[in-house]
Amino acid sequence: MNKIKFNLAIVFATIISFMGCQQNDYSFGEIISPSNIQITSEIIGADANHPNGDGSGVVNFKASADNAVSYKFVYEGSQTVALSGEATLIFSKLGVNTHTVTVVVSGTAGVSSTKSIQVDVLATYSPPDELTGKLYGFDPANPTALTSRTWKIQSAKPNHFGLGPVGGNIIGEYYGAGPNDKDGLGMYDDRIVFSSDGTFSHTTNGTIFGRDPYIVNDLGPNASGNVNGADIENYVYGDYASTFSLIAPGGVETISISGIGFIGYYTGGNHQYQIFDRGTPNELILKTTDGGGQFDWWFIIVTE
């Protein structure tokens, strides 16, 4: 009886070993690069008398392609992911300027194709002295002086970080962090500096806080940060520098940061932060829409 059990064990082990040695045969289907890319643009306010728009610098883009999975709009060091192929971009360089926008269309297995379009856009917004003075210490009596101010998340204040519906006007309508709720996650020790020459610098102290998948898609795979639901805490990322501009699409004062520049919590998107309120001394209430167009994220920042 023991001999029979021993033989059965050998047969079973042999079958398992044979199965483990088989080469897995996965099929991903035919890989086809996107083709027939079409791009259209609509400059807001453009008509026969104002061919370059109404001065807001706002342009709506729509892209389509065969065998497309997703779209990305790349322009002036920034990028916006748009799964639908539709994106609204804002150009802030004063006057009429020609801007090149490149659409990167991704297909199956990550293959991609690109196509570019040029648009001539008018931007006329000039921020008031009250805003520039608050943001980076501009002095109208000495307009050529290089000035700057350092900002941080106002962690001691309720709703200093939160989220709500896109287009909402209630701070932290869905969620608002309590005082120091996010301590030790890579956000409160960040310092951001706005300067009068248009430069933006971000001291991260080695780690940042952000939203998956936007932080991974834009900044690279998570090496050691803690994954907590859709949050990545203490994602390793060094100090960096970028540029910014002040714009006012639809009359709403907005800070537009180039490249991957961000404030507080990385959400992807167009890196534009609407100034919801600047009435409190040395404080700004900001909001931005994430890269998936899912939420508006709220931040209260204060000068150092």
C-alpha positions as a Markdown table, in Angstrom:
| # | Residue | x | y | z |
|---|---|---|---|---|
| 1 | Met | 0.0 | 0.0 | 0.0 |
| 2 | Asn | 2.8 | 2.4 | 0.9 |
| 3 | Lys | 4.5 | 1.5 | -2.5 |
| 4 | Ile | 1.3 | 2.4 | -4.4 |
| 5 | Lys | 1.1 | 5.8 | -2.6 |
| 6 | Phe | 4.8 | 6.4 | -3.3 |
| 7 | Asn | 4.3 | 5.7 | -7.0 |
| 8 | Leu | 1.3 | 7.9 | -7.2 |
| 9 | Ala | 3.3 | 10.7 | -5.6 |
| 10 | Ile | 6.0 | 10.3 | -8.3 |
| 11 | Val | 3.5 | 10.4 | -11.1 |
| 12 | Phe | 1.8 | 13.5 | -9.6 |
| 13 | Ala | 5.1 | 15.3 | -9.2 |
| 14 | Thr | 6.1 | 14.5 | -12.7 |
| 15 | Ile | 2.9 | 15.9 | -14.1 |
| 16 | Ile | 3.3 | 19.1 | -12.1 |
| 17 | Ser | 6.9 | 19.4 | -13.3 |
| 18 | Phe | 5.9 | 18.9 | -16.9 |
| 19 | Met | 3.2 | 21.5 | -16.7 |
| 20 | Gly | 5.6 | 24.0 | -15.0 |
| 21 | Cys | 8.1 | 23.5 | -17.9 |
| 22 | Gln | 5.6 | 24.4 | -20.6 |
| 23 | Gln | 6.1 | 27.7 | -22.3 |
| 24 | Asn | 3.1 | 30.0 | -21.8 |
| 25 | Asp | 1.7 | 31.1 | -25.2 |
| 26 | Tyr | 0.0 | 34.4 | -24.8 |
| 27 | Ser | -1.6 | 36.2 | -27.8 |
| 28 | Phe | -2.1 | 40.0 | -27.7 |
| 29 | Gly | -3.6 | 40.2 | -31.1 |
| 30 | Glu | -2.4 | 42.2 | -34.1 |
| 31 | Ile | -0.4 | 45.3 | -33.2 |
| 32 | Ile | -1.5 | 48.2 | -35.4 |
| 33 | Ser | -0.1 | 51.7 | -35.3 |
| 34 | Pro | -2.7 | 54.5 | -35.2 |
| 35 | Ser | -3.2 | 56.2 | -38.6 |
| 36 | Asn | -5.3 | 58.8 | -40.3 |
| 37 | Ile | -4.8 | 61.4 | -37.6 |
| 38 | Gln | -7.1 | 64.3 | -37.9 |
| 39 | Ile | -6.8 | 67.5 | -35.7 |
| 40 | Thr | -9.2 | 70.4 | -35.6 |
| 41 | Ser | -8.9 | 73.6 | -33.5 |
| 42 | Glu | -11.4 | 76.2 | -32.4 |
| 43 | Ile | -10.0 | 79.5 | -31.1 |
| 44 | Ile | -12.5 | 81.0 | -28.7 |
| 45 | Gly | -13.9 | 84.3 | -29.8 |
| 46 | Ala | -12.5 | 84.0 | -33.4 |
| 47 | Asp | -14.6 | 85.5 | -36.1 |
| 48 | Ala | -14.1 | 87.5 | -39.4 |
| 49 | Asn | -13.0 | 90.6 | -37.5 |
| 50 | His | -11.0 | 88.7 | -34.8 |
| 51 | Pro | -9.3 | 85.7 | -36.5 |
| 52 | Asn | -7.0 | 85.1 | -33.6 |
| 53 | Gly | -9.6 | 85.0 | -30.9 |
| 54 | Asp | -11.0 | 87.2 | -28.2 |
| 55 | Gly | -7.7 | 87.6 | -26.3 |
| 56 | Ser | -8.4 | 84.9 | -23.7 |
| 57 | Gly | -5.9 | 82.6 | -25.4 |
| 58 | Val | -8.3 | 79.6 | -25.1 |
| 59 | Val | -8.3 | 77.0 | -27.9 |
| 60 | Asn | -10.4 | 73.8 | -28.1 |
| 61 | Phe | -8.8 | 70.9 | -29.9 |
| 62 | Lys | -10.3 | 67.7 | -31.2 |
| 63 | Ala | -8.3 | 64.8 | -32.5 |
| 64 | Ser | -9.3 | 61.5 | -34.1 |
| 65 | Ala | -7.5 | 58.5 | -35.6 |
| 66 | Asp | -7.9 | 55.0 | -36.7 |
| 67 | Asn | -6.9 | 52.3 | -34.2 |
| 68 | Ala | -6.5 | 54.8 | -31.4 |
| 69 | Val | -6.6 | 54.0 | -27.7 |
| 70 | Ser | -5.7 | 57.4 | -26.2 |
| 71 | Tyr | -4.5 | 60.8 | -27.1 |
| 72 | Lys | -2.0 | 63.2 | -25.6 |
| 73 | Phe | -1.5 | 66.9 | -26.5 |
| 74 | Val | 2.0 | 68.2 | -26.2 |
| 75 | Tyr | 2.7 | 72.0 | -26.3 |
| 76 | Glu | 5.4 | 74.4 | -25.0 |
| 77 | Gly | 6.8 | 71.9 | -22.5 |
| 78 | Ser | 3.4 | 70.8 | -21.2 |
| 79 | Gln | 1.2 | 67.8 | -22.0 |
| 80 | Thr | -2.4 | 67.0 | -21.5 |
| 81 | Val | -3.7 | 63.4 | -21.7 |
| 82 | Ala | -7.2 | 63.2 | -23.2 |
| 83 | Leu | -8.7 | 59.7 | -23.7 |
| 84 | Ser | -11.5 | 61.2 | -25.7 |
| 85 | Gly | -9.2 | 63.2 | -28.1 |
| 86 | Glu | -10.7 | 66.5 | -26.9 |
| 87 | Ala | -8.7 | 69.1 | -24.9 |
| 88 | Thr | -8.9 | 72.8 | -24.1 |
| 89 | Leu | -5.5 | 74.5 | -24.0 |
| 90 | Ile | -4.7 | 78.0 | -22.9 |
| 91 | Phe | -1.9 | 80.1 | -24.4 |
| 92 | Ser | -0.7 | 83.1 | -22.3 |
| 93 | Lys | 2.1 | 84.7 | -24.3 |
| 94 | Leu | 1.0 | 88.2 | -24.9 |
| 95 | Gly | 0.2 | 89.3 | -28.5 |
| 96 | Val | -0.5 | 87.2 | -31.5 |
| 97 | Asn | 1.8 | 84.2 | -31.5 |
| 98 | Thr | 2.1 | 80.9 | -33.5 |
| 99 | His | 1.9 | 77.9 | -31.3 |
| 100 | Thr | 2.6 | 74.3 | -32.3 |
| 101 | Val | 0.6 | 71.5 | -30.7 |
| 102 | Thr | 1.6 | 67.9 | -31.3 |
| 103 | Val | -0.9 | 65.1 | -30.8 |
| 104 | Val | 0.5 | 61.7 | -29.7 |
| 105 | Val | -1.9 | 58.9 | -30.5 |
| 106 | Ser | -1.4 | 55.6 | -28.6 |
| 107 | Gly | -2.6 | 52.3 | -30.0 |
| 108 | Thr | -2.4 | 48.7 | -28.8 |
| 109 | Ala | 0.7 | 47.5 | -26.9 |
| 110 | Gly | 1.9 | 51.1 | -26.6 |
| 111 | Val | 2.6 | 51.9 | -30.2 |
| 112 | Ser | 2.1 | 55.5 | -31.1 |
| 113 | Ser | 1.9 | 58.0 | -34.0 |
| 114 | Thr | 2.1 | 61.7 | -34.0 |
| 115 | Lys | 0.8 | 64.7 | -35.9 |
| 116 | Ser | 1.2 | 68.5 | -35.3 |
| 117 | Ile | -1.0 | 71.5 | -35.9 |
| 118 | Gln | -0.2 | 75.2 | -35.7 |
| 119 | Val | -2.5 | 77.9 | -34.4 |
| 120 | Asp | -2.2 | 81.7 | -34.3 |
| 121 | Val | -3.6 | 82.9 | -31.0 |
| 122 | Leu | -4.1 | 86.3 | -29.4 |
| 123 | Ala | -3.5 | 86.7 | -25.7 |
| 124 | Thr | -4.1 | 90.1 | -24.1 |
| 125 | Tyr | -4.5 | 89.5 | -20.3 |
| 126 | Ser | -2.2 | 91.5 | -18.1 |
| 127 | Pro | -2.5 | 90.6 | -14.3 |
| 128 | Pro | -3.2 | 93.4 | -11.8 |
| 129 | Asp | -0.5 | 94.7 | -9.5 |
| 130 | Glu | -2.5 | 93.3 | -6.5 |
| 131 | Leu | -2.1 | 89.8 | -7.8 |
| 132 | Thr | 1.6 | 90.0 | -8.9 |
| 133 | Gly | 2.5 | 91.8 | -5.7 |
| 134 | Lys | 0.9 | 89.0 | -3.6 |
| 135 | Leu | 2.2 | 86.1 | -5.7 |
| 136 | Tyr | 5.8 | 87.1 | -6.1 |
| 137 | Gly | 6.3 | 90.5 | -4.5 |
| 138 | Phe | 6.1 | 92.7 | -7.6 |
| 139 | Asp | 6.7 | 96.4 | -6.8 |
| 140 | Pro | 5.2 | 98.8 | -9.4 |
| 141 | Ala | 7.6 | 101.5 | -8.2 |
| 142 | Asn | 10.5 | 99.3 | -9.3 |
| 143 | Pro | 9.0 | 97.1 | -12.1 |
| 144 | Thr | 12.3 | 95.7 | -13.3 |
| 145 | Ala | 13.4 | 94.4 | -9.9 |
| 146 | Leu | 13.7 | 90.6 | -9.6 |
| 147 | Thr | 11.4 | 89.5 | -6.8 |
| 148 | Ser | 10.0 | 86.2 | -5.5 |
| 149 | Arg | 7.9 | 84.7 | -2.7 |
| 150 | Thr | 8.0 | 81.2 | -1.2 |
| 151 | Trp | 4.7 | 79.3 | -0.6 |
| 152 | Lys | 3.7 | 76.1 | 1.2 |
| 153 | Ile | 0.5 | 74.2 | 1.9 |
| 154 | Gln | -1.5 | 75.8 | 4.8 |
| 155 | Ser | -1.5 | 72.5 | 6.7 |
| 156 | Ala | -2.9 | 74.0 | 9.9 |
| 157 | Lys | -6.2 | 75.1 | 8.3 |
| 158 | Pro | -9.2 | 72.9 | 7.7 |
| 159 | Asn | -9.8 | 72.1 | 4.0 |
| 160 | His | -6.2 | 73.0 | 3.0 |
| 161 | Phe | -6.4 | 70.0 | 0.7 |
| 162 | Gly | -9.6 | 68.5 | -0.7 |
| 163 | Leu | -11.6 | 67.5 | -3.7 |
| 164 | Gly | -15.0 | 68.2 | -5.3 |
| 165 | Pro | -16.9 | 68.0 | -8.5 |
| 166 | Val | -15.4 | 69.6 | -11.7 |
| 167 | Gly | -16.6 | 73.2 | -11.8 |
| 168 | Gly | -17.8 | 73.2 | -8.2 |
| 169 | Asn | -17.6 | 76.2 | -6.0 |
| 170 | Ile | -17.5 | 74.7 | -2.5 |
| 171 | Ile | -14.1 | 74.1 | -1.0 |
| 172 | Gly | -13.6 | 70.4 | -0.4 |
| 173 | Glu | -17.2 | 69.5 | -1.3 |
| 174 | Tyr | -16.5 | 65.8 | -1.4 |
| 175 | Tyr | -13.5 | 65.7 | 1.0 |
| 176 | Gly | -11.6 | 68.2 | 3.0 |
| 177 | Ala | -8.5 | 67.4 | 5.0 |
| 178 | Gly | -8.4 | 68.4 | 8.7 |
| 179 | Pro | -5.4 | 70.3 | 10.2 |
| 180 | Asn | -2.2 | 68.3 | 9.6 |
| 181 | Asp | -4.2 | 65.2 | 8.3 |
| 182 | Lys | -1.6 | 64.5 | 5.7 |
| 183 | Asp | 1.5 | 64.9 | 7.8 |
| 184 | Gly | 4.5 | 62.8 | 6.8 |
| 185 | Leu | 3.2 | 61.9 | 3.3 |
| 186 | Gly | 5.5 | 64.2 | 1.2 |
| 187 | Met | 3.4 | 67.3 | 0.8 |
| 188 | Tyr | 3.7 | 69.6 | 3.9 |
| 189 | Asp | 7.5 | 69.9 | 3.6 |
| 190 | Asp | 7.3 | 71.1 | 0.0 |
| 191 | Arg | 8.2 | 74.7 | -0.8 |
| 192 | Ile | 7.3 | 76.5 | -4.1 |
| 193 | Val | 8.7 | 79.8 | -5.3 |
| 194 | Phe | 7.2 | 82.1 | -7.8 |
| 195 | Ser | 9.5 | 84.7 | -9.2 |
| 196 | Ser | 8.9 | 87.9 | -11.2 |
| 197 | Asp | 11.0 | 86.6 | -14.2 |
| 198 | Gly | 8.4 | 83.8 | -14.7 |
| 199 | Thr | 10.4 | 81.0 | -13.1 |
| 200 | Phe | 8.8 | 78.5 | -10.7 |
| 201 | Ser | 10.9 | 76.3 | -8.4 |
| 202 | His | 9.8 | 73.4 | -6.3 |
| 203 | Thr | 11.8 | 72.1 | -3.3 |
| 204 | Thr | 10.4 | 68.6 | -2.6 |
| 205 | Asn | 12.8 | 67.5 | 0.2 |
| 206 | Gly | 13.1 | 64.2 | -1.6 |
| 207 | Thr | 9.5 | 63.0 | -1.8 |
| 208 | Ile | 6.1 | 64.2 | -3.0 |
| 209 | Phe | 2.4 | 63.2 | -2.7 |
| 210 | Gly | 0.2 | 62.3 | -5.7 |
| 211 | Arg | -2.6 | 60.5 | -7.5 |
| 212 | Asp | -2.2 | 57.2 | -9.3 |
| 213 | Pro | -2.1 | 56.8 | -12.3 |
| 214 | Tyr | -1.3 | 60.4 | -13.2 |
| 215 | Ile | 1.9 | 60.6 | -11.1 |
| 216 | Val | 3.2 | 57.3 | -12.5 |
| 217 | Asn | 2.2 | 58.1 | -16.1 |
| 218 | Asp | 3.9 | 61.5 | -16.0 |
| 219 | Leu | 6.8 | 61.1 | -13.6 |
| 220 | Gly | 7.7 | 57.4 | -13.9 |
| 221 | Pro | 7.1 | 54.1 | -12.1 |
| 222 | Asn | 6.7 | 54.2 | -8.3 |
| 223 | Ala | 10.0 | 52.9 | -6.8 |
| 224 | Ser | 9.4 | 53.1 | -3.1 |
| 225 | Gly | 6.4 | 55.3 | -2.3 |
| 226 | Asn | 3.5 | 53.9 | -0.2 |
| 227 | Val | 0.4 | 53.0 | -2.2 |
| 228 | Asn | -2.7 | 53.9 | -0.3 |
| 229 | Gly | -5.8 | 53.4 | -2.5 |
| 230 | Ala | -5.4 | 55.9 | -5.4 |
| 231 | Asp | -2.8 | 57.9 | -3.4 |
| 232 | Ile | 1.0 | 57.4 | -3.6 |
| 233 | Glu | 2.6 | 58.7 | -0.5 |
| 234 | Asn | 6.2 | 59.8 | -0.3 |
| 235 | Tyr | 6.8 | 59.1 | -4.0 |
| 236 | Val | 10.5 | 59.7 | -4.5 |
| 237 | Tyr | 11.1 | 62.9 | -6.6 |
| 238 | Gly | 13.8 | 65.5 | -6.5 |
| 239 | Asp | 13.7 | 69.3 | -6.7 |
| 240 | Tyr | 13.0 | 70.8 | -10.1 |
| 241 | Ala | 12.5 | 74.1 | -11.8 |
| 242 | Ser | 9.9 | 75.2 | -14.4 |
| 243 | Thr | 8.1 | 78.4 | -15.5 |
| 244 | Phe | 4.7 | 79.8 | -14.9 |
| 245 | Ser | 2.4 | 82.5 | -16.3 |
| 246 | Leu | -0.8 | 84.3 | -15.1 |
| 247 | Ile | -3.8 | 84.0 | -17.3 |
| 248 | Ala | -7.5 | 84.7 | -17.1 |
| 249 | Pro | -9.6 | 82.3 | -19.2 |
| 250 | Gly | -13.2 | 83.4 | -19.0 |
| 251 | Gly | -12.1 | 86.2 | -16.6 |
| 252 | Val | -10.9 | 83.7 | -14.0 |
| 253 | Glu | -7.4 | 84.5 | -12.6 |
| 254 | Thr | -5.3 | 81.4 | -13.1 |
| 255 | Ile | -1.7 | 80.2 | -12.5 |
| 256 | Ser | -0.5 | 78.1 | -15.4 |
| 257 | Ile | 2.6 | 76.1 | -14.7 |
| 258 | Ser | 4.7 | 74.6 | -17.5 |
| 259 | Gly | 5.8 | 71.0 | -17.8 |
| 260 | Ile | 5.1 | 68.8 | -14.8 |
| 261 | Gly | 5.1 | 71.7 | -12.4 |
| 262 | Phe | 2.4 | 71.3 | -9.6 |
| 263 | Ile | 1.3 | 72.5 | -6.2 |
| 264 | Gly | 0.7 | 70.2 | -3.2 |
| 265 | Tyr | -0.5 | 67.0 | -4.7 |
| 266 | Tyr | 0.2 | 65.7 | -8.2 |
| 267 | Thr | -3.0 | 65.4 | -10.2 |
| 268 | Gly | -1.8 | 65.6 | -13.8 |
| 269 | Gly | -4.1 | 67.6 | -16.0 |
| 270 | Asn | -3.2 | 70.9 | -17.6 |
| 271 | His | -1.3 | 72.2 | -14.5 |
| 272 | Gln | -3.5 | 75.3 | -14.3 |
| 273 | Tyr | -4.6 | 76.4 | -10.9 |
| 274 | Gln | -7.6 | 78.7 | -10.7 |
| 275 | Ile | -7.3 | 81.4 | -8.1 |
| 276 | Phe | -10.6 | 80.9 | -6.2 |
| 277 | Asp | -9.9 | 83.4 | -3.5 |
| 278 | Arg | -7.0 | 85.8 | -2.8 |
| 279 | Gly | -8.7 | 88.0 | -0.2 |
| 280 | Thr | -6.9 | 86.7 | 2.9 |
| 281 | Pro | -3.4 | 88.3 | 3.4 |
| 282 | Asn | -0.6 | 86.0 | 2.4 |
| 283 | Glu | -2.9 | 83.2 | 1.4 |
| 284 | Leu | -4.4 | 81.8 | -1.8 |
| 285 | Ile | -7.2 | 79.3 | -2.4 |
| 286 | Leu | -6.6 | 77.4 | -5.6 |
| 287 | Lys | -8.2 | 74.6 | -7.5 |
| 288 | Thr | -7.3 | 72.4 | -10.5 |
| 289 | Thr | -8.9 | 69.7 | -12.5 |
| 290 | Asp | -7.1 | 66.3 | -12.6 |
| 291 | Gly | -5.9 | 64.6 | -15.7 |
| 292 | Gly | -8.9 | 62.4 | -16.0 |
| 293 | Gly | -11.4 | 65.2 | -15.7 |
| 294 | Gln | -12.8 | 63.4 | -12.7 |
| 295 | Phe | -12.4 | 65.9 | -9.8 |
| 296 | Asp | -11.4 | 69.4 | -8.9 |
| 297 | Trp | -8.7 | 69.4 | -6.3 |
| 298 | Trp | -8.5 | 72.3 | -3.8 |
| 299 | Phe | -5.4 | 73.7 | -2.1 |
| 300 | Ile | -4.9 | 76.5 | 0.4 |
| 301 | Ile | -1.3 | 77.9 | 0.2 |
| 302 | Val | 0.4 | 80.4 | 2.5 |
| 303 | Thr | 3.6 | 82.4 | 2.3 |
| 304 | Glu | 6.6 | 81.0 | 4.2 |
